[in-house]
Amino acid sequence: ISVILLSACTSTAQGPAVAPTPDQTLRIPTSNASGGSTITIAQTESPSRRVIAAPVARVWEALPAVYQTLGIHITDSNAGNHTIGTTSYKVRRRLGNVPLSRYVDCGSTQGTPSADSYEVLLTVATQLTPAGDTTAVSTTVDALARPVFVSGEYINCGTTRALEKRFFDALNVALHP
């Protein structure tokens, strides 16, 4: 899984961040006289890719402290291709001192976010791409979850992007104390 995940990071961080696409409004025609529908697709800045004004060696040295700050144990590290992260890190209820539901959305049961009660397998991967005096940093977060006390299959969870934002905030602090 980590090879696939890190390969995906490689293909997405091949240069400076691209400006976000503006919101788009689409008109969906229908065959009846009602005229159809209109939907707006809002684009958001992806907090999972940034260009950092620091050389790759300096950013690489800061990453273990960033992961530790977030409460993520590093299981994968390759200095040669500047990839670091964790694969299928088993977490329950909280990551560090933060409820998991702030970071991942696994749906809810009986009005409670499932991420706060399920067993979550968290995969976080970061890849650095040197670009002269700057470094392109790409971080991905994936999660699977399943109920703890009843038999059930793992379900995919979506990221809320809060963990990626905290990652970049912690990286900024580590590089500019």
SVG drawing of the C-alpha trace seen along z (x, -y; Angstrom):
<svg xmlns="http://www.w3.org/2000/svg" viewBox="-43 -32 63 42">
<polyline fill="none" stroke="black" stroke-width="0.4" points="0.0,0.0 2.8,-2.4 4.5,-1.9 1.3,-2.7 0.5,-5.7 4.0,-7.1 3.9,-6.6 0.7,-8.6 2.5,-11.4 5.3,-11.3 3.0,-12.0 1.2,-14.9 4.1,-16.9 6.2,-17.5 6.5,-21.2 5.2,-24.3 1.6,-24.4 -1.0,-25.3 -3.5,-28.1 -6.9,-26.7 -9.5,-26.6 -12.2,-29.2 -15.8,-28.1 -17.8,-26.8 -21.5,-27.0 -23.0,-24.3 -26.5,-24.3 -28.0,-20.8 -30.8,-20.8 -33.8,-18.5 -36.2,-17.3 -39.2,-18.9 -40.2,-22.5 -38.8,-23.2 -35.6,-24.4 -33.2,-22.2 -31.0,-22.8 -28.0,-24.8 -25.2,-23.6 -22.1,-25.4 -18.9,-23.5 -16.8,-25.3 -13.1,-24.8 -11.0,-24.9 -7.3,-25.3 -5.8,-21.9 -3.9,-22.1 -2.0,-18.9 0.5,-20.5 2.7,-23.5 5.9,-25.0 8.1,-25.8 10.9,-28.4 13.6,-26.1 16.0,-23.6 14.9,-20.0 17.6,-18.9 16.2,-21.4 12.6,-20.4 13.6,-16.7 15.3,-17.2 12.1,-18.9 9.7,-16.1 10.2,-13.7 9.4,-16.5 6.3,-17.4 5.0,-13.9 5.8,-13.6 3.9,-16.9 0.8,-15.4 1.1,-12.1 1.9,-10.1 4.4,-7.2 6.7,-7.0 6.8,-3.5 8.2,-4.4 11.1,-6.6 13.3,-6.8 15.9,-9.6 16.9,-8.7 13.5,-9.7 12.5,-12.0 9.4,-10.1 8.2,-9.6 5.0,-8.5 3.1,-5.8 1.1,-2.9 -2.1,-1.5 -1.3,-3.1 -4.0,-1.7 -5.7,-4.6 -8.7,-4.8 -10.7,-7.8 -7.9,-10.4 -4.7,-11.2 -2.5,-12.9 -5.0,-15.0 -7.4,-15.6 -10.6,-13.6 -10.2,-11.6 -13.4,-13.0 -11.7,-16.4 -9.3,-14.7 -11.4,-12.0 -15.0,-11.5 -16.2,-8.0 -19.9,-8.7 -21.8,-8.6 -23.8,-6.1 -26.6,-7.2 -25.5,-10.8 -21.9,-10.2 -19.0,-10.5 -17.8,-6.9 -14.2,-8.0 -14.4,-8.7 -15.5,-5.1 -14.2,-2.9 -10.8,-1.4 -9.1,-3.6 -6.2,-2.5 -4.5,-5.8 -2.0,-6.2 -0.1,-9.4 2.6,-10.0 4.7,-13.0 7.0,-13.4 9.5,-16.2 10.5,-17.4 13.5,-19.7 13.2,-22.8 16.4,-24.8 16.1,-26.8 12.5,-25.7 10.8,-22.4 7.5,-21.1 5.8,-19.2 2.9,-16.8 1.1,-15.1 -1.7,-12.6 -4.1,-11.2 -6.1,-8.1 -8.1,-6.2 -10.1,-3.0 -12.3,-2.3 -14.5,0.5 -16.6,1.0 -14.7,2.2 -17.3,4.3 -19.2,5.8 -18.0,7.7 -17.7,5.5 -15.7,4.6 -13.4,1.7 -15.0,-1.3 -13.2,-4.2 -13.1,-7.5 -12.7,-10.9 -10.2,-13.5 -11.5,-16.7 -8.2,-18.3 -7.7,-19.5 -4.7,-17.0 -3.1,-18.3 -3.5,-21.9 -2.0,-21.1 0.9,-19.3 1.8,-22.4 1.3,-24.7 3.6,-22.4 6.1,-22.3 6.1,-26.1 6.8,-26.3 9.6,-23.8 11.2,-25.7 10.7,-29.2 11.0,-28.8"/>
</svg>
